[in-house]
Amino acid sequence: MDVFYVEIISNETIKPSSPTPSHLKIFNLSLLDQITRPSYTPVTIFYSPIMSDDDTNLNVNQLLHKLKVSLSECLSIFYPLAGRIKDHLLVDCNDEGVLFSQAKVDCQLSEFLNPPDTSLLARLLPVVEISMERQNEAVLVAIQVNVFTCGGISIGLHFLHRIMDASTLQAFLSCWAATATGSSKDRETYPDINAASFFPPRRDSQTQDDQVTFSFKQKWFLNKDGVWKRFVFDAAAISALKAKVASEAVPNPTRFQVVASFIWKSAISASKALGSQKPSVIMFPVNMRPKMVPPMSQNSIGNIVWHATAHHREESVELRSTVDLLRGAIQKINGDHIQSLQGDQRFAVVSGTLDKLRNMYSDETLELYICITWCGLGFYDVDFGWGKPIWVTKPVEDKISTMYPNVIALMDSNSGDGIEAMMFLPETHMAKLLCDAEFLSFVSINPTISVPSAPN
């Protein structure tokens, strides 16, 4: 759609329903949190209309009251999220709260999603900013509830990546939704586990992450010639891709492995068709919670991930080889590697990794792909009492586009068995990819999101 307006009706701060006990006032950041970029990560969740036109105002007021009360109760469980980060070292759990905005959108949800204009999604997000100098003042979570004229709802969130990864976000949303519905399930999802006890932090106030952040911003900040596109792989396409690469060694590769490998392989082919001879590198996060001994709860607060890298240096590019490269990179994030991040040499291990990243970002002879994956985390199960989401997406952000040359963001599709990919590539590379018959045979390009009618 061409034009729509978002009117902010109110902004307020939601605080925990009960004060954080004095013995829990300090929440230490882990080493992995300290090396995570201090920036906001977005997500937007869409729900079909839940009210008819004649009682929209009444129901909106009831809905917002319910969301605010349950959010306040949830923040008493996820109490660090209502605090403020201090000196790169800890969260002061001072109950200052999170930002909560209400907005009105002057269009039908079905119009907005037919098909979705991904460049407009950022308008449904709360406006928050953070600077290195004023991190101590930054809210850790900001929420904007958008109400469409048809009664459809979207909840836009910005969460500070330094304190939480996608698994933490999903646990927080599940707790909030369970509290809103009065369900005991997931209400006590925050375990008594602090990641800093597993990955002890540095105690100085300035960490090397700022140097890494500066190095890649300096290199990629002028990358303005790229374009975003949305692609969806349905269950049949993923099954076909699995069949293409299945072997005795890998009889059942994962959805992520085959889709990420296929996209990477297709992007490499497009680049080579344009004359590039550069080796290709893909970097993606691996959730370490299930790999720890004993496994850490999926609900643990923090960034319990490590970034794997796979390198493609061959002249030819085959899907099976890219799958093998991704699997190999994932397998390196094993028990021994996790122990190296916990032991006495953890600072040397992290420092060495950051040095490699700096070199990778500044190496003009490499073609770097950043893959963000939120697959299999259960975002489509977040039900506040009016049904499950019809679409969950990571909105396009100009800041991401200017920091990285090539981005692949993967999430589950709304069918539950597919994968949705948001891709950012140089314009010439994207144009070449859109002429790739094999690639197009496995994807739908920005399909419409179906919106059920409101109940009578």
Secondary structure, 3 states (H helix, E strand, C coil): CCCCCEEEEEEEEECCCCCCCHHHCEEECCHHHHCCCCCEEEEEEEECCCCCHHHHHHHHHHHHHHHHHHHHHHHHHCHHHHCEEECCCEEECCCCCEEEEEEEECCCHHHHECCECHHHHHHHCCCCCCCHHHHHHCCCEEEEEEEECCCCEEEEEEEECCCCCHHHHHHHHHHHHHHHHCCCCCCCCCCCCCHHHCCCCCCCCCCCHHHHHHHHHHHHCCCCCEEEEEEEECHHHHHHHHHHHCCCCCCCCCHHHHHHHHHHHHHHHHHHHCCCCCCEEEEEEEECHHHCCCCCCCCCCCCCEEEEEEEECCCCCCHHHHHHHHHHHHHCCCHHHHHHCCCCCHHHHHHHHHHHHHHHHHCCCCEEEEEEECCCCCHHHCCCCCCCCCEEECCCCHHHHHHCCCEEEEEECCCCCCEEEEEEEEHHHHHHHCCCHHHHCCCEECCCCCCCCCCC
